[in-house]
Structure formats: structure tokens, C-alpha cells
């Protein structure tokens, strides 16, 4: 039979390891909770940048802006194509891979 002191030490050791594991899990959880606001700020900044770029694209592609560009001298060499120069390709479904 084992002495009671040995059993008490094993119980204390197991309790200590369990407590240590619990504290370690709580520390990991707190680190994740602290990282959330930082990541949220980065996501908001990326969304705002996307909105700004989308606005720039829409502004650049607006018909008014494109007509202004067509009037500029650096684009004077560009002309509308004649209807005989336009080639229309028929639309087809997705191409199947060769087997």
C-alpha cells in the first residue's frame, strides 16, 4: 500500500497541472479577444479603400469623363470603328475539356 503523503502529492500535482492548463487556455482566449478589434479595424480600412477605389472606377468609366478623354489631343488618333470592321463572335457554352 502506498503512503498517504505520496497520494496527496499526486493529487496536488494533477490539480496544479489542470489549473495551469485552464489558465493557459484563458490566456489564449484573452489574446484572441484583444486581437479582434485590431483585425476589425483592418477590415474596415480595407472596406473603405474598396469603396474609394470603386468610386474612382465609376467616376473614370462615366460617359461624361470618357467623352472628355476623347476630346483630348493625346487620344485624337482614336476613331470609332466602321461597322464593316466590327467582328461579332457567336456566344457558346463552356468548352468541355478534351478527354
C-alpha positions in Angstrom: 0.0 0.0 0.0 1.2 3.5 -0.9 1.8 6.0 1.8 -0.8 8.8 2.1 1.8 11.5 1.5 2.5 10.1 -2.0 -1.2 10.1 -2.9 -1.6 13.7 -1.6 1.4 14.8 -3.7 0.0 13.2 -6.8 -3.4 14.8 -6.3 -1.7 18.2 -5.8 0.4 17.7 -8.9 -2.7 16.7 -11.0 -4.7 19.7 -9.6 -1.7 22.0 -10.4 -1.4 20.7 -14.0 -5.2 21.1 -14.5 -5.1 24.6 -13.1 -2.1 25.5 -15.3 -3.9 24.1 -18.4 -7.0 26.1 -17.6 -5.1 29.4 -17.1 -3.2 28.8 -20.4 -6.5 28.3 -22.3 -7.9 31.5 -20.7 -4.7 33.4 -21.8 -5.1 32.2 -25.3 -8.8 33.3 -25.3 -7.9 36.7 -24.0 -5.2 37.2 -26.7 -7.8 36.3 -29.3 -10.3 38.8 -27.8 -7.6 41.5 -27.8 -6.8 40.8 -31.5 -10.4 41.1 -32.6 -10.6 45.0 -32.5 -7.3 45.3 -34.4 -8.5 42.9 -37.1 -11.8 44.7 -37.2 -10.1 48.0 -37.8 -8.0 46.5 -40.6 -11.2 45.1 -42.2 -12.9 48.4 -42.0 -9.9 50.1 -43.6 -9.9 47.6 -46.4 -13.6 48.1 -47.0 -13.2 51.9 -47.1 -10.4 51.5 -49.5 -12.5 49.3 -51.7 -15.4 51.8 -51.7 -12.9 54.6 -52.6 -11.5 52.6 -55.5 -15.0 51.6 -56.7 -16.0 55.3 -56.7 -12.8 56.1 -58.7 -13.6 53.4 -61.2 -17.2 54.5 -61.6 -16.1 58.1 -62.0 -13.4 57.2 -64.6 -15.9 55.0 -66.6 -18.7 57.5 -66.6 -19.7 58.6 -70.1 -19.1 62.2 -69.4 -15.5 61.5 -68.4 -14.9 59.2 -71.4 -16.2 61.9 -73.7 -13.8 64.4 -72.1 -11.0 62.0 -72.7 -12.0 61.5 -76.3 -11.7 65.3 -76.9 -8.1 65.5 -75.5 -5.3 65.7 -78.1 -3.4 62.6 -76.8 -6.4 60.5 -77.8 -7.2 62.2 -81.1 -5.8 59.3 -83.0 -8.5 57.0 -81.7 -11.6 56.8 -84.0 -14.8 54.9 -83.9 -14.7 51.7 -85.9 -16.7 51.3 -89.1 -19.4 48.7 -89.0 -17.5 46.6 -91.6 -14.5 46.4 -89.2 -16.5 45.1 -86.3 -16.4 41.3 -85.9 -19.0 39.6 -83.7 -18.3 36.2 -82.3 -21.1 33.8 -81.5 -21.6 33.1 -77.9 -21.2 29.5 -76.9 -21.4 27.4 -73.7 -18.4 26.4 -71.7 -15.8 24.5 -73.6 -15.6 20.9 -72.5 -12.2 19.5 -71.7 -10.7 17.0 -74.1 -10.7 13.5 -72.7 
